């Protein structure tokens, strides 16, 4: 855990969030500024700055992350129509919180400009 990390503070419960799923070292919660009708963030409980640091997770954690993301899509009712999963790394990608996180977005036809 990084003391100054917003998402680490969500993991510990120090910062409130609308958590929709938790397990296998992952947490999913609703984005506070959604870009789609369904916009959930998925994070590892363990602090990793971004996709570039994913080697800091164990192979099991990396595999569990993908399965967890798919479960979130299913739980949110997005399987039939589809959803987008994205992550950002660094300033050019507009990464605003430096804790690895995946955006799971759907619930409408998404723009092709993202």
C-alpha positions as CSV (number, residue, x, y, z in Angstrom):
1,X,0.0,0.0,0.0
2,X,1.1,3.5,-0.8
3,X,0.0,6.0,1.9
4,X,-0.5,8.8,-0.6
5,X,-2.4,6.7,-3.2
6,X,-6.1,7.4,-3.5
7,X,-6.9,3.8,-4.7
8,X,-4.9,2.2,-1.9
9,X,-7.0,4.3,0.5
10,X,-10.2,2.9,-1.2
11,X,-8.8,-0.6,-0.7
12,X,-8.4,0.0,3.0
13,X,-11.7,1.7,3.4
14,X,-10.2,5.1,4.4
15,X,-11.9,6.6,1.3
16,X,-15.5,5.6,0.6
17,X,-16.3,4.1,-2.8
18,X,-19.3,2.4,-4.4
19,X,-17.7,-1.1,-4.4
20,X,-19.5,-3.6,-6.7
21,X,-17.2,-6.5,-6.3
22,X,-14.2,-7.6,-4.1
23,X,-12.1,-10.8,-4.1
24,X,-9.0,-12.6,-5.2
25,X,-6.9,-9.5,-4.4
26,X,-9.0,-7.2,-6.6
27,X,-11.6,-4.5,-6.0
28,X,-14.1,-3.1,-8.4
29,X,-15.9,0.2,-7.8
30,X,-18.0,2.8,-9.8
31,X,-16.1,5.6,-11.3
32,X,-17.0,9.0,-9.7
33,X,-16.9,10.7,-13.1
34,X,-18.5,8.0,-15.4
35,X,-17.9,8.2,-19.2
36,X,-20.6,5.6,-20.0
37,X,-23.8,4.4,-18.3
38,X,-21.7,1.6,-16.7
39,X,-18.2,2.7,-15.7
40,X,-16.4,0.5,-13.2
41,X,-12.8,0.7,-12.2
42,X,-11.0,-2.6,-11.3
43,X,-7.8,-2.4,-9.3
44,X,-5.4,-4.8,-7.6
45,X,-5.4,-4.5,-3.9
46,X,-1.6,-4.4,-4.0
47,X,-0.2,-1.1,-5.2
48,X,1.3,-1.2,-8.7
49,X,1.8,2.2,-10.4
50,X,0.6,1.2,-13.8
51,X,0.6,-1.4,-16.5
52,X,4.3,-1.0,-16.8
53,X,4.7,-2.3,-13.3
54,X,2.4,-5.4,-13.7
55,X,5.5,-7.6,-13.2
56,X,5.2,-6.6,-9.5
57,X,2.2,-8.8,-9.3
58,X,2.4,-12.6,-9.1
59,X,1.4,-14.7,-12.1
60,X,-1.7,-15.8,-10.2
61,X,-2.6,-12.2,-9.4
62,X,-2.3,-11.2,-13.1
63,X,-4.4,-14.2,-14.2
64,X,-7.0,-13.5,-11.5
65,X,-7.2,-9.9,-12.7
66,X,-8.4,-10.8,-16.1
67,X,-11.0,-13.3,-14.8
68,X,-12.1,-10.7,-12.3
69,X,-12.6,-8.0,-15.0
70,X,-14.7,-10.5,-17.1
71,X,-16.8,-11.2,-14.0
72,X,-17.4,-7.5,-13.5
73,X,-18.6,-7.2,-17.1
74,X,-20.9,-10.1,-16.6
75,X,-22.2,-8.8,-13.2
76,X,-22.9,-5.4,-14.7
77,X,-25.0,-7.1,-17.5
78,X,-22.7,-6.1,-20.3
79,X,-21.9,-9.5,-21.9
80,X,-24.7,-9.5,-24.4
81,X,-24.1,-6.1,-25.9
82,X,-20.4,-5.7,-25.2
83,X,-18.1,-3.5,-23.2
84,X,-14.7,-1.8,-23.4
85,X,-11.7,-2.5,-21.0
86,X,-8.9,0.1,-21.0
87,X,-6.0,1.1,-18.9
88,X,-3.7,4.1,-19.1
89,X,0.0,4.4,-18.5
90,X,1.7,7.8,-18.1
91,X,1.0,11.4,-19.0
92,X,0.3,11.0,-22.7
93,X,-2.4,8.5,-21.9
94,X,-3.8,10.9,-19.2
95,X,-3.2,8.5,-16.3
96,X,-4.5,10.5,-13.4
97,X,-4.2,8.0,-10.5
98,X,-0.9,6.1,-10.4
99,X,-2.3,2.8,-9.2
100,X,-2.9,0.2,-12.0
101,X,-6.6,0.4,-12.8
102,X,-8.8,-0.9,-15.6
103,X,-11.9,1.0,-16.9
104,X,-14.8,-1.4,-17.6
105,X,-17.3,0.7,-19.7
106,X,-20.6,-0.1,-21.4
107,X,-24.3,0.2,-21.3
108,X,-24.5,2.1,-24.6
109,X,-22.8,2.2,-28.0
110,X,-19.4,3.6,-27.2
111,X,-17.6,6.2,-29.2
112,X,-14.9,4.9,-31.6
113,X,-12.7,7.9,-30.8
114,X,-11.4,6.4,-27.6
